[in-house]
Amino acid sequence: MSEQKQAIFITGAGSGIGLACTNLFIDKGFFVFGSVINQKELDAINQQFSHDFMPIVMDITQEKDIQNAFELVKKQSSHMKFRGLINIAGVIYNGPLMDVSKQQFEHILAVNTIAVHVMTRTFLPLLETQDQVRNKVINISSQSGLRTLPFTGIYSASKFALEALSNAMRYEYSVFGIDICLIEPGQIQTPMANKIIENVQAKPSHPVYAEPMKIFSERTKNSFSKGIPMEKIVNTIYTAFTATNAKSRYEIHSDYIRDAIIFRKMPVTLQKILLKKMLKL
């Protein structure tokens, strides 16, 4: 008797890290269900993968879409062994807090944090297992979920919230045979880079931020050029997913001294002096 095919669900499978993850997991023998945001992504990804993949057009901020996806996956994976969920889909915003509307903030939280909760809660019936091999939920956080810099406050808020949510999941979902892992990368060399750079180049509403934002924009561009290769992120996700005794969190640094020491261990007063000098803020 042949061994059951292992299945997983990846959000944000249509681009960037999600697409690269989809490719790797299929190569490793998994069947991948993946969320894509529109028909354009669906058409493109269908041309790339001809087997072991089912894309689902959905809005992960809509609970009805998530429930419909669950019902479809439950039906289509009935002959497989469902092994886990990888929450990759996310949005980034960098800029002055005073320029962020309530609607923008709510959208970022909806995608980066709330959707992770709703996806995981909805898929619990598939994730629950009594097997010796535990199932996995992998949540993609960020170094911005561990430290906050000027003009990253909204994105950091969503990732700090994801860190707290994941910690609670780790305790509460363990009884269902589920392990929770956080991936916490620094700046990544990603196709999203140009979009992020365009975002930080937008003119701030108050002139006091013009020069600091210009400096921030240049530093952002430079950090992308020296960022973490996407392949390293994807391989770390796969390692976490397949490890028998996975770590609770996997930090991946693009600049260890900055991320792990200066902006997490240095006294706040000194951080403020340093940032004032760096950004002329």
Phi and psi restraints in degrees (value plus and minus 20) as a CYANA .aco file:
   2 SER   PHI     -92.8   -52.8
   2 SER   PSI     130.7   170.7
   3 GLU   PHI     -91.8   -51.8
   3 GLU   PSI     123.3   163.3
   4 GLN   PHI     -81.9   -41.9
   4 GLN   PSI     120.3   160.3
   5 LYS   PHI     -86.9   -46.9
   5 LYS   PSI     117.5   157.5
   6 GLN   PHI    -111.0   -71.0
   6 GLN   PSI     114.7   154.7
   7 ALA   PHI    -140.8  -100.8
   7 ALA   PSI     128.1   168.1
   8 ILE   PHI    -159.2  -119.2
   8 ILE   PSI     145.0   185.0
   9 PHE   PHI    -139.6   -99.6
   9 PHE   PSI     111.4   151.4
  10 ILE   PHI    -140.7  -100.7
  10 ILE   PSI     103.6   143.6
  11 THR   PHI    -106.2   -66.2
  11 THR   PSI     128.8   168.8
  12 GLY   PHI      51.7    91.7
  12 GLY   PSI      12.7    52.7
  13 ALA   PHI     -94.4   -54.4
  13 ALA   PSI     -29.5    10.5
  14 GLY   PHI    -104.9   -64.9
  14 GLY   PSI     -28.4    11.6
  15 SER   PHI    -179.4  -139.4
  15 SER   PSI     145.5   185.5
  16 GLY   PHI      34.4    74.4
  16 GLY   PSI    -154.2  -114.2
  17 ILE   PHI     -82.4   -42.4
  17 ILE   PSI     -58.4   -18.4
  18 GLY   PHI     -81.7   -41.7
  18 GLY   PSI     -62.2   -22.2
  19 LEU   PHI     -86.5   -46.5
  19 LEU   PSI     -63.4   -23.4
  20 ALA   PHI     -83.7   -43.7
  20 ALA   PSI     -58.4   -18.4
  21 CYS   PHI     -85.0   -45.0
  21 CYS   PSI     -63.5   -23.5
  22 THR   PHI     -76.7   -36.7
  22 THR   PSI     -66.5   -26.5
  23 ASN   PHI     -80.1   -40.1
  23 ASN   PSI     -65.5   -25.5
  24 LEU   PHI     -85.7   -45.7
  24 LEU   PSI     -66.6   -26.6
  25 PHE   PHI     -86.6   -46.6
  25 PHE   PSI     -55.4   -15.4
  26 ILE   PHI     -84.8   -44.8
  26 ILE   PSI     -63.7   -23.7
  27 ASP   PHI     -79.5   -39.5
  27 ASP   PSI     -51.4   -11.4
  28 LYS   PHI    -106.2   -66.2
  28 LYS   PSI     -17.6    22.4
  29 GLY   PHI      81.0   121.0
  29 GLY   PSI     -14.6    25.4
  30 PHE   PHI    -104.4   -64.4
  30 PHE   PSI     134.7   174.7
  31 PHE   PHI    -115.8   -75.8
  31 PHE   PSI     108.9   148.9
  32 VAL   PHI    -133.5   -93.5
  32 VAL   PSI     104.6   144.6
  33 PHE   PHI    -115.7   -75.7
  33 PHE   PSI     115.1   155.1
  34 GLY   PHI    -163.5  -123.5
  34 GLY   PSI     121.4   161.4
  35 SER   PHI    -104.1   -64.1
  35 SER   PSI     117.8   157.8
  36 VAL   PHI    -146.7  -106.7
  36 VAL   PSI     136.4   176.4
  37 ILE   PHI    -110.2   -70.2
  37 ILE   PSI     -41.4    -1.4
  38 ASN   PHI    -179.8  -139.8
  38 ASN   PSI     158.4   198.4
  39 GLN   PHI     -84.0   -44.0
  39 GLN   PSI     -54.3   -14.3
  40 LYS   PHI     -81.2   -41.2
  40 LYS   PSI     -67.2   -27.2
  41 GLU   PHI     -83.7   -43.7
  41 GLU   PSI     -59.1   -19.1
  42 LEU   PHI     -80.6   -40.6
  42 LEU   PSI     -67.7   -27.7
  43 ASP   PHI     -82.7   -42.7
  43 ASP   PSI     -62.2   -22.2
  44 ALA   PHI     -85.8   -45.8
  44 ALA   PSI     -63.1   -23.1
  45 ILE   PHI     -95.0   -55.0
  45 ILE   PSI     -48.8    -8.8
  46 ASN   PHI     -86.9   -46.9
  46 ASN   PSI     -48.7    -8.7
  47 GLN   PHI     -94.1   -54.1
  47 GLN   PSI     -45.5    -5.5
  48 GLN   PHI    -105.5   -65.5
  48 GLN   PSI     -56.3   -16.3
  49 PHE   PHI    -140.4  -100.4
  49 PHE   PSI     104.0   144.0
  50 SER   PHI    -126.0   -86.0
  50 SER   PSI     -27.3    12.7
  51 HIS   PHI    -172.5  -132.5
  51 HIS   PSI     141.5   181.5
  52 ASP   PHI      36.7    76.7
  52 ASP   PSI      11.5    51.5
  53 PHE   PHI    -171.5  -131.5
  53 PHE   PSI     116.2   156.2
  54 MET   PHI    -152.3  -112.3
  54 MET   PSI      86.2   126.2
  55 PRO   PHI    -100.2   -60.2
  55 PRO   PSI     127.2   167.2
  56 ILE   PHI    -150.6  -110.6
  56 ILE   PSI      98.0   138.0
  57 VAL   PHI     -93.7   -53.7
  57 VAL   PSI     101.6   141.6
  58 MET   PHI    -180.0  -140.0
  58 MET   PSI     136.9   176.9
  59 ASP   PHI    -125.1   -85.1
  59 ASP   PSI      90.3   130.3
  60 ILE   PHI     -91.3   -51.3
  60 ILE   PSI     -24.7    15.3
  61 THR   PHI    -109.2   -69.2
  61 THR   PSI     -24.0    16.0
  62 GLN   PHI    -127.7   -87.7
  62 GLN   PSI      97.2   137.2
  63 GLU   PHI     -81.4   -41.4
  63 GLU   PSI     -53.7   -13.7
  64 LYS   PHI     -83.8   -43.8
  64 LYS   PSI     -61.7   -21.7
  65 ASP   PHI     -83.0   -43.0
  65 ASP   PSI     -60.5   -20.5
  66 ILE   PHI     -85.8   -45.8
  66 ILE   PSI     -62.2   -22.2
  67 GLN   PHI     -84.3   -44.3
  67 GLN   PSI     -61.6   -21.6
  68 ASN   PHI     -83.3   -43.3
  68 ASN   PSI     -59.8   -19.8
  69 ALA   PHI     -83.8   -43.8
  69 ALA   PSI     -61.6   -21.6
  70 PHE   PHI     -80.0   -40.0
  70 PHE   PSI     -66.2   -26.2
  71 GLU   PHI     -81.8   -41.8
  71 GLU   PSI     -59.7   -19.7
  72 LEU   PHI     -86.4   -46.4
  72 LEU   PSI     -65.9   -25.9
  73 VAL   PHI     -84.9   -44.9
  73 VAL   PSI     -61.3   -21.3
  74 LYS   PHI     -77.4   -37.4
  74 LYS   PSI     -62.7   -22.7
  75 LYS   PHI     -90.5   -50.5
  75 LYS   PSI     -67.5   -27.5
  76 GLN   PHI     -94.7   -54.7
  76 GLN   PSI     -41.2    -1.2
  77 SER   PHI    -122.4   -82.4
  77 SER   PSI      -6.4    33.6
  78 SER   PHI     -81.3   -41.3
  78 SER   PSI     -46.1    -6.1
  79 HIS   PHI    -118.4   -78.4
  79 HIS   PSI     -13.9    26.1
  80 MET   PHI    -134.4   -94.4
  80 MET   PSI     156.2   196.2
  81 LYS   PHI    -128.0   -88.0
  81 LYS   PSI      87.0   127.0
  82 PHE   PHI     -94.8   -54.8
  82 PHE   PSI     104.9   144.9
  83 ARG   PHI    -132.2   -92.2
  83 ARG   PSI     -35.9     4.1
  84 GLY   PHI     146.2   186.2
  84 GLY   PSI     157.6   197.6
  85 LEU   PHI    -149.2  -109.2
  85 LEU   PSI     112.4   152.4
  86 ILE   PHI    -139.2   -99.2
  86 ILE   PSI      88.8   128.8
  87 ASN   PHI    -109.9   -69.9
  87 ASN   PSI      76.9   116.9
  88 ILE   PHI    -127.2   -87.2
  88 ILE   PSI     -55.6   -15.6
  89 ALA   PHI     -70.7   -30.7
  89 ALA   PSI     113.5   153.5
  90 GLY   PHI    -184.5  -144.5
  90 GLY   PSI     144.2   184.2
  91 VAL   PHI    -149.3  -109.3
  91 VAL   PSI     132.5   172.5
  92 ILE   PHI    -142.7  -102.7
  92 ILE   PSI     118.0   158.0
  93 TYR   PHI    -155.9  -115.9
  93 TYR   PSI     109.5   149.5
  94 ASN   PHI    -146.2  -106.2
  94 ASN   PSI     110.6   150.6
  95 GLY   PHI     143.9   183.9
  95 GLY   PSI     153.0   193.0
  96 PRO   PHI     -79.5   -39.5
  96 PRO   PSI     121.0   161.0
  97 LEU   PHI     -78.2   -38.2
  97 LEU   PSI     -55.9   -15.9
  98 MET   PHI     -87.6   -47.6
  98 MET   PSI     -33.8     6.2
  99 ASP   PHI    -117.3   -77.3
  99 ASP   PSI     -16.8    23.2
 100 VAL   PHI    -118.2   -78.2
 100 VAL   PSI      99.6   139.6
 101 SER   PHI     -99.0   -59.0
 101 SER   PSI     143.5   183.5
 102 LYS   PHI     -78.2   -38.2
 102 LYS   PSI     -61.2   -21.2
 103 GLN   PHI     -84.2   -44.2
 103 GLN   PSI     -61.7   -21.7
 104 GLN   PHI     -83.3   -43.3
 104 GLN   PSI     -65.0   -25.0
 105 PHE   PHI     -81.8   -41.8
 105 PHE   PSI     -64.8   -24.8
 106 GLU   PHI     -82.0   -42.0
 106 GLU   PSI     -58.3   -18.3
 107 HIS   PHI     -85.9   -45.9
 107 HIS   PSI     -63.3   -23.3
 108 ILE   PHI     -83.6   -43.6
 108 ILE   PSI     -63.0   -23.0
 109 LEU   PHI     -85.2   -45.2
 109 LEU   PSI     -58.3   -18.3
 110 ALA   PHI     -82.2   -42.2
 110 ALA   PSI     -61.9   -21.9
 111 VAL   PHI     -99.2   -59.2
 111 VAL   PSI     -69.6   -29.6
 112 ASN   PHI    -100.0   -60.0
 112 ASN   PSI     -43.6    -3.6
 113 THR   PHI    -146.0  -106.0
 113 THR   PSI     -78.4   -38.4
 114 ILE   PHI     -83.9   -43.9
 114 ILE   PSI     -59.7   -19.7
 115 ALA   PHI     -81.8   -41.8
 115 ALA   PSI     -54.4   -14.4
 116 VAL   PHI     -83.4   -43.4
 116 VAL   PSI     -62.6   -22.6
 117 HIS   PHI     -83.5   -43.5
 117 HIS   PSI     -68.4   -28.4
 118 VAL   PHI     -87.6   -47.6
 118 VAL   PSI     -61.5   -21.5
 119 MET   PHI     -78.9   -38.9
 119 MET   PSI     -69.1   -29.1
 120 THR   PHI     -86.9   -46.9
 120 THR   PSI     -64.7   -24.7
 121 ARG   PHI     -81.8   -41.8
 121 ARG   PSI     -63.3   -23.3
 122 THR   PHI     -86.5   -46.5
 122 THR   PSI     -57.3   -17.3
 123 PHE   PHI    -107.4   -67.4
 123 PHE   PSI     -16.2    23.8
 124 LEU   PHI     -72.9   -32.9
 124 LEU   PSI     -61.7   -21.7
 125 PRO   PHI     -79.7   -39.7
 125 PRO   PSI     -49.4    -9.4
 126 LEU   PHI    -104.7   -64.7
 126 LEU   PSI     -51.6   -11.6
 127 LEU   PHI     -97.1   -57.1
 127 LEU   PSI     -50.7   -10.7
 128 GLU   PHI     -81.3   -41.3
 128 GLU   PSI     114.8   154.8
 129 THR   PHI    -168.2  -128.2
 129 THR   PSI     129.4   169.4
 130 GLN   PHI    -126.6   -86.6
 130 GLN   PSI     -15.7    24.3
 131 ASP   PHI     -85.7   -45.7
 131 ASP   PSI     138.4   178.4
 132 GLN   PHI     -85.8   -45.8
 132 GLN   PSI     -55.9   -15.9
 133 VAL   PHI    -103.4   -63.4
 133 VAL   PSI      96.4   136.4
 134 ARG   PHI     -98.1   -58.1
 134 ARG   PSI     130.6   170.6
 135 ASN   PHI    -101.4   -61.4
 135 ASN   PSI     147.7   187.7
 136 LYS   PHI    -150.6  -110.6
 136 LYS   PSI     124.5   164.5
 137 VAL   PHI    -141.1  -101.1
 137 VAL   PSI     101.5   141.5
 138 ILE   PHI    -128.2   -88.2
 138 ILE   PSI     100.6   140.6
 139 ASN   PHI    -128.5   -88.5
 139 ASN   PSI     108.4   148.4
 140 ILE   PHI    -110.1   -70.1
 140 ILE   PSI      85.9   125.9
 141 SER   PHI    -117.5   -77.5
 141 SER   PSI    -158.9  -118.9
 142 SER   PHI    -191.8  -151.8
 142 SER   PSI     140.3   180.3
 143 GLN   PHI     -81.4   -41.4
 143 GLN   PSI     -43.1    -3.1
 144 SER   PHI     -90.8   -50.8
 144 SER   PSI     -29.5    10.5
 145 GLY   PHI    -109.5   -69.5
 145 GLY   PSI     -20.1    19.9
 146 LEU   PHI    -139.9   -99.9
 146 LEU   PSI     -39.0     1.0
 147 ARG   PHI    -173.0  -133.0
 147 ARG   PSI     133.5   173.5
 148 THR   PHI    -143.1  -103.1
 148 THR   PSI     115.4   155.4
 149 LEU   PHI    -137.7   -97.7
 149 LEU   PSI     143.0   183.0
 150 PRO   PHI     -75.7   -35.7
 150 PRO   PSI     121.3   161.3
 151 PHE   PHI      52.6    92.6
 151 PHE   PSI     -12.8    27.2
 152 THR   PHI    -137.3   -97.3
 152 THR   PSI      -9.3    30.7
 153 GLY   PHI     -78.5   -38.5
 153 GLY   PSI     -62.6   -22.6
 154 ILE   PHI     -88.9   -48.9
 154 ILE   PSI     -66.5   -26.5
 155 TYR   PHI     -82.7   -42.7
 155 TYR   PSI     -64.7   -24.7
 156 SER   PHI     -79.7   -39.7
 156 SER   PSI     -61.0   -21.0
 157 ALA   PHI     -78.1   -38.1
 157 ALA   PSI     -62.1   -22.1
 158 SER   PHI     -88.1   -48.1
 158 SER   PSI     -54.2   -14.2
 159 LYS   PHI    -101.6   -61.6
 159 LYS   PSI     -54.2   -14.2
 160 PHE   PHI     -80.6   -40.6
 160 PHE   PSI     -61.9   -21.9
 161 ALA   PHI     -83.4   -43.4
 161 ALA   PSI     -59.1   -19.1
 162 LEU   PHI     -84.7   -44.7
 162 LEU   PSI     -57.0   -17.0
 163 GLU   PHI     -80.8   -40.8
 163 GLU   PSI     -66.6   -26.6
 164 ALA   PHI     -84.5   -44.5
 164 ALA   PSI     -64.0   -24.0
 165 LEU   PHI     -79.7   -39.7
 165 LEU   PSI     -65.0   -25.0
 166 SER   PHI     -85.0   -45.0
 166 SER   PSI     -57.4   -17.4
 167 ASN   PHI     -82.4   -42.4
 167 ASN   PSI     -62.9   -22.9
 168 ALA   PHI     -86.1   -46.1
 168 ALA   PSI     -61.8   -21.8
 169 MET   PHI     -77.3   -37.3
 169 MET   PSI     -62.1   -22.1
 170 ARG   PHI     -77.3   -37.3
 170 ARG   PSI     -61.2   -21.2
 171 TYR   PHI     -96.4   -56.4
 171 TYR   PSI     -67.2   -27.2
 172 GLU   PHI     -96.9   -56.9
 172 GLU   PSI     -53.4   -13.4
 173 TYR   PHI    -112.6   -72.6
 173 TYR   PSI     -25.3    14.7
 174 SER   PHI     -80.8   -40.8
 174 SER   PSI     -53.7   -13.7
 175 VAL   PHI     -86.1   -46.1
 175 VAL   PSI     -36.5     3.5
 176 PHE   PHI    -116.4   -76.4
 176 PHE   PSI     -11.3    28.7
 177 GLY   PHI      59.9    99.9
 177 GLY   PSI       8.7    48.7
 178 ILE   PHI    -139.2   -99.2
 178 ILE   PSI     110.3   150.3
 179 ASP   PHI    -120.4   -80.4
 179 ASP   PSI     122.0   162.0
 180 ILE   PHI    -132.5   -92.5
 180 ILE   PSI     107.8   147.8
 181 CYS   PHI    -144.0  -104.0
 181 CYS   PSI     119.6   159.6
 182 LEU   PHI    -126.4   -86.4
 182 LEU   PSI     114.0   154.0
 183 ILE   PHI    -126.3   -86.3
 183 ILE   PSI     104.8   144.8
 184 GLU   PHI    -144.8  -104.8
 184 GLU   PSI      56.6    96.6
 185 PRO   PHI    -103.4   -63.4
 185 PRO   PSI     136.4   176.4
 186 GLY   PHI    -104.6   -64.6
 186 GLY   PSI    -170.4  -130.4
 187 GLN   PHI     -84.4   -44.4
 187 GLN   PSI     111.3   151.3
 188 ILE   PHI    -133.1   -93.1
 188 ILE   PSI     123.2   163.2
 189 GLN   PHI     -98.0   -58.0
 189 GLN   PSI      76.7   116.7
 190 THR   PHI    -151.0  -111.0
 190 THR   PSI     133.7   173.7
 191 PRO   PHI     -79.2   -39.2
 191 PRO   PSI     -38.2     1.8
 192 MET   PHI     -94.5   -54.5
 192 MET   PSI     -29.1    10.9
 193 ALA   PHI     -75.5   -35.5
 193 ALA   PSI     -67.5   -27.5
 194 ASN   PHI     -81.3   -41.3
 194 ASN   PSI     -59.1   -19.1
 195 LYS   PHI     -86.3   -46.3
 195 LYS   PSI     -59.5   -19.5
 196 ILE   PHI     -86.0   -46.0
 196 ILE   PSI     -62.3   -22.3
 197 ILE   PHI     -83.8   -43.8
 197 ILE   PSI     -61.6   -21.6
 198 GLU   PHI     -79.3   -39.3
 198 GLU   PSI     -59.6   -19.6
 199 ASN   PHI     -82.8   -42.8
 199 ASN   PSI     -64.9   -24.9
 200 VAL   PHI     -97.1   -57.1
 200 VAL   PSI     -33.8     6.2
 201 GLN   PHI    -106.0   -66.0
 201 GLN   PSI     -26.7    13.3
 202 ALA   PHI     -81.8   -41.8
 202 ALA   PSI     122.1   162.1
 203 LYS   PHI     -90.8   -50.8
 203 LYS   PSI     105.1   145.1
 204 PRO   PHI     -90.2   -50.2
 204 PRO   PSI     134.5   174.5
 205 SER   PHI     -92.4   -52.4
 205 SER   PSI     -46.9    -6.9
 206 HIS   PHI    -129.7   -89.7
 206 HIS   PSI     111.1   151.1
 207 PRO   PHI     -81.7   -41.7
 207 PRO   PSI     -41.4    -1.4
 208 VAL   PHI     -82.0   -42.0
 208 VAL   PSI     -43.2    -3.2
 209 TYR   PHI    -115.8   -75.8
 209 TYR   PSI     -21.9    18.1
 210 ALA   PHI     -79.3   -39.3
 210 ALA   PSI     -73.1   -33.1
 211 GLU   PHI     -89.2   -49.2
 211 GLU   PSI     -66.4   -26.4
 212 PRO   PHI     -78.2   -38.2
 212 PRO   PSI     -59.6   -19.6
 213 MET   PHI     -89.5   -49.5
 213 MET   PSI     -53.7   -13.7
 214 LYS   PHI     -83.8   -43.8
 214 LYS   PSI     -64.6   -24.6
 215 ILE   PHI     -85.0   -45.0
 215 ILE   PSI     -63.7   -23.7
 216 PHE   PHI     -79.2   -39.2
 216 PHE   PSI     -61.5   -21.5
 217 SER   PHI     -81.6   -41.6
 217 SER   PSI     -65.1   -25.1
 218 GLU   PHI     -85.0   -45.0
 218 GLU   PSI     -61.6   -21.6
 219 ARG   PHI     -86.3   -46.3
 219 ARG   PSI     -54.7   -14.7
 220 THR   PHI     -84.5   -44.5
 220 THR   PSI     -65.9   -25.9
 221 LYS   PHI     -80.3   -40.3
 221 LYS   PSI     -63.9   -23.9
 222 ASN   PHI     -84.3   -44.3
 222 ASN   PSI     -59.0   -19.0
 223 SER   PHI     -88.7   -48.7
 223 SER   PSI     -52.0   -12.0
 224 PHE   PHI     -85.2   -45.2
 224 PHE   PSI     -60.0   -20.0
 225 SER   PHI     -84.7   -44.7
 225 SER   PSI     -44.7    -4.7
 226 LYS   PHI    -127.8   -87.8
 226 LYS   PSI      -4.8    35.2
 227 GLY   PHI     -93.9   -53.9
 227 GLY   PSI     158.9   198.9
 228 ILE   PHI     -95.8   -55.8
 228 ILE   PSI     109.1   149.1
 229 PRO   PHI     -78.9   -38.9
 229 PRO   PSI     117.6   157.6
 230 MET   PHI     -79.8   -39.8
 230 MET   PSI     -51.8   -11.8
 231 GLU   PHI     -78.5   -38.5
 231 GLU   PSI     -56.9   -16.9
 232 LYS   PHI     -86.5   -46.5
 232 LYS   PSI     -58.8   -18.8
 233 ILE   PHI     -84.4   -44.4
 233 ILE   PSI     -67.4   -27.4
 234 VAL   PHI     -83.9   -43.9
 234 VAL   PSI     -62.3   -22.3
 235 ASN   PHI     -84.9   -44.9
 235 ASN   PSI     -54.6   -14.6
 236 THR   PHI     -87.2   -47.2
 236 THR   PSI     -60.9   -20.9
 237 ILE   PHI     -79.8   -39.8
 237 ILE   PSI     -65.0   -25.0
 238 TYR   PHI     -84.5   -44.5
 238 TYR   PSI     -61.7   -21.7
 239 THR   PHI     -80.1   -40.1
 239 THR   PSI     -66.0   -26.0
 240 ALA   PHI     -82.8   -42.8
 240 ALA   PSI     -60.2   -20.2
 241 PHE   PHI     -89.0   -49.0
 241 PHE   PSI     -57.2   -17.2
 242 THR   PHI    -116.9   -76.9
 242 THR   PSI     -28.0    12.0
 243 ALA   PHI     -88.0   -48.0
 243 ALA   PSI     118.5   158.5
 244 THR   PHI     -87.5   -47.5
 244 THR   PSI     -62.7   -22.7
 245 ASN   PHI    -140.6  -100.6
 245 ASN   PSI      54.2    94.2
 246 ALA   PHI     -88.8   -48.8
 246 ALA   PSI     129.7   169.7
 247 LYS   PHI     -93.2   -53.2
 247 LYS   PSI     137.3   177.3
 248 SER   PHI     -88.7   -48.7
 248 SER   PSI     -53.6   -13.6
 249 ARG   PHI    -166.3  -126.3
 249 ARG   PSI     127.3   167.3
 250 TYR   PHI    -144.4  -104.4
 250 TYR   PSI      84.1   124.1
 251 GLU   PHI    -105.5   -65.5
 251 GLU   PSI     113.1   153.1
 252 ILE   PHI    -147.2  -107.2
 252 ILE   PSI      93.3   133.3
 253 HIS   PHI    -119.6   -79.6
 253 HIS   PSI     116.5   156.5
 254 SER   PHI    -110.8   -70.8
 254 SER   PSI     -45.0    -5.0
 255 ASP   PHI    -169.0  -129.0
 255 ASP   PSI      73.3   113.3
 256 TYR   PHI     -80.9   -40.9
 256 TYR   PSI     -64.1   -24.1
 257 ILE   PHI     -81.6   -41.6
 257 ILE   PSI     -64.3   -24.3
 258 ARG   PHI     -87.6   -47.6
 258 ARG   PSI     -70.7   -30.7
 259 ASP   PHI     -94.2   -54.2
 259 ASP   PSI     -64.0   -24.0
 260 ALA   PHI    -116.3   -76.3
 260 ALA   PSI     -38.4     1.6
 261 ILE   PHI    -136.3   -96.3
 261 ILE   PSI     -84.3   -44.3
 262 ILE   PHI     -78.8   -38.8
 262 ILE   PSI     -71.7   -31.7
 263 PHE   PHI    -116.8   -76.8
 263 PHE   PSI      -6.6    33.4
 264 ARG   PHI    -148.7  -108.7
 264 ARG   PSI     -44.6    -4.6
 265 LYS   PHI    -137.7   -97.7
 265 LYS   PSI     -40.5    -0.5
 266 MET   PHI     -90.4   -50.4
 266 MET   PSI     119.4   159.4
 267 PRO   PHI     -73.7   -33.7
 267 PRO   PSI     123.6   163.6
 268 VAL   PHI     -76.8   -36.8
 268 VAL   PSI     -59.1   -19.1
 269 THR   PHI     -78.9   -38.9
 269 THR   PSI     -62.1   -22.1
 270 LEU   PHI     -91.1   -51.1
 270 LEU   PSI     -56.7   -16.7
 271 GLN   PHI     -79.2   -39.2
 271 GLN   PSI     -63.8   -23.8
 272 LYS   PHI     -82.7   -42.7
 272 LYS   PSI     -62.7   -22.7
 273 ILE   PHI     -82.9   -42.9
 273 ILE   PSI     -63.8   -23.8
 274 LEU   PHI     -84.0   -44.0
 274 LEU   PSI     -66.2   -26.2
 275 LEU   PHI     -87.5   -47.5
 275 LEU   PSI     -55.5   -15.5
 276 LYS   PHI     -80.7   -40.7
 276 LYS   PSI     -60.6   -20.6
 277 LYS   PHI     -91.9   -51.9
 277 LYS   PSI     -62.1   -22.1
 278 MET   PHI     -86.6   -46.6
 278 MET   PSI     -64.0   -24.0
 279 LEU   PHI    -125.6   -85.6
 279 LEU   PSI     -22.0    18.0
 280 LYS   PHI      35.6    75.6
 280 LYS   PSI      25.0    65.0
